[in-house]
Structures are given as structure tokens and as C-alpha cells.
Amino acid sequence: MYIDVIDLGKACRHVRKRLHITQMDVAKELSYSISSISAFERGENNNAIILAWYVLHGFDLKRWYNGQNKDRV
């Protein structure tokens, strides 16, 4: 199983921006630091709790994963 965490972070950032939510908003809701949210969106932090927030707010992880790996064996 291959996951491009940089691409994952970018896709999650796109969802957040589409909802007009700031990294600070996400951080406050999760009681995380803004730097943790930023690191996740840059692919430097693969925190499942942060990912769950994005999924709960409309990120289709299964669709993203299937699209990302369509050309991989």
C-alpha cells in the first residue's frame, strides 16, 4: 500500500480552503497547534486524528486513495 503523504496533505488543504476554514480553526477544534496542522498539510506529519477531521469535513479518502493508486500495481 502506497500513500503519498505530500499529496494527501495538499488534498486535505484544498478541502479546508474550499470550506473557508483556517488552519487556526482546525487547530482550535482539535486542541492541536497550528504548526501541527500546517505540518500535516505539507506531508510532514501523518496524524490520524487530523486526517479524521478532514474526512469528517468532506474529504473523500477512499476516492483520493483509489485515484492516487490507479496506475500502481
C-alpha positions as CSV (number, residue, x, y, z in Angstrom):
1,M,0.0,0.0,0.0
2,Y,1.5,3.3,-1.1
3,I,0.4,6.7,0.3
4,D,1.9,9.9,-1.0
5,V,1.6,12.0,2.2
6,I,2.6,15.2,0.5
7,D,-0.3,14.7,-2.0
8,L,-2.6,13.7,0.9
9,G,-1.8,16.9,2.7
10,K,-2.4,19.0,-0.4
11,A,-5.7,17.4,-1.0
12,C,-6.8,18.0,2.6
13,R,-5.6,21.6,2.5
14,H,-7.8,22.0,-0.6
15,V,-10.9,20.8,1.3
16,R,-10.1,23.1,4.2
17,K,-9.8,26.1,1.9
18,R,-12.9,25.2,0.0
19,L,-14.8,25.4,3.3
20,H,-13.2,28.8,4.1
21,I,-11.7,27.4,7.3
22,T,-8.3,28.5,8.6
23,Q,-5.6,26.3,10.0
24,M,-6.2,28.1,13.3
25,D,-9.8,27.0,13.2
26,V,-8.8,23.4,12.7
27,A,-6.2,23.6,15.4
28,K,-8.6,25.1,17.9
29,E,-11.3,22.5,17.2
30,L,-8.8,19.6,17.7
31,S,-6.8,21.3,20.5
32,Y,-3.7,21.0,18.3
33,S,-1.1,23.6,17.4
34,I,-1.3,25.5,14.1
35,S,2.2,24.1,13.3
36,S,0.8,20.5,13.6
37,I,-2.0,21.3,11.1
38,S,0.5,23.0,8.8
39,A,2.9,20.1,9.0
40,F,0.1,17.7,8.2
41,E,-0.9,19.7,5.1
42,R,2.8,19.7,4.0
43,G,3.0,16.0,4.4
44,E,5.4,16.2,7.3
45,N,3.0,14.8,9.9
46,N,0.7,11.8,9.3
47,N,-1.6,12.2,12.3
48,A,-4.7,10.1,12.2
49,I,-6.7,12.5,14.3
50,I,-6.0,15.4,12.0
51,L,-6.9,13.2,9.0
52,A,-10.1,12.2,10.6
53,W,-11.1,15.9,10.9
54,Y,-10.7,16.3,7.2
55,V,-12.7,13.2,6.5
56,L,-15.5,14.4,8.7
57,H,-15.5,17.7,6.8
58,G,-15.8,16.2,3.4
59,F,-12.5,14.7,2.3
60,D,-13.2,11.5,0.4
61,L,-10.2,9.4,1.5
62,K,-11.3,6.3,-0.4
63,R,-11.8,8.3,-3.7
64,W,-8.4,10.1,-3.2
65,Y,-6.6,6.8,-2.5
66,N,-8.1,4.9,-5.4
67,G,-7.3,7.8,-7.8
68,Q,-3.8,8.1,-6.5
69,N,-3.1,4.4,-6.9
70,K,-4.9,3.7,-10.1
71,D,-1.7,3.2,-12.1
72,R,0.2,1.3,-9.4
73,V,0.5,-2.5,-9.4
